[in-house]
Amino acid sequence: MKFLVNQALGIEQGDNVLFSDYEDGGDMWTGEGSRARRKRLTFSKPFKEPPAVHVSLSMWDMDSAANARADVGAENIGVNGFDVVFRTWGDTRVARARIRWMAIGAVHHEDDWELY
């Protein structure tokens, strides 16, 4: 559990297209086996410390002739941003994917001060 003891909390959210492989024959659409797509997302302002980040699929477009397999998560979370990672495997064919995310954490405040 993350405890937030701070005067100022920040919440930032977004909706980002991760890829659209159907149009250009990318490996998520044409490949098989383990595949991953990683995208770095940057916060509009830095947090004081790495925030809690929630990521979910907000749109996926998959081939109906194969099993739909997807795993999405946040990695390398820092004060300036994080990596969203989409993974699939087997014979799954993914044309497009979009994610929605939210970051919650302590932010800098004008009344903050440090002794040392």
Buried (B, 14 or more C-beta within 10 A) or exposed (E): EEEEEBEEBBEBEBEBEBBBBBEEEBBBBEBEEEBEBEBEBEBEEBBBBBBBBEBEBEEBBBBEEBEEEBEBBBEEBBBEBBBBBBBBBEEBBBBBBBBBBBBBBBBBEEEEEEEE
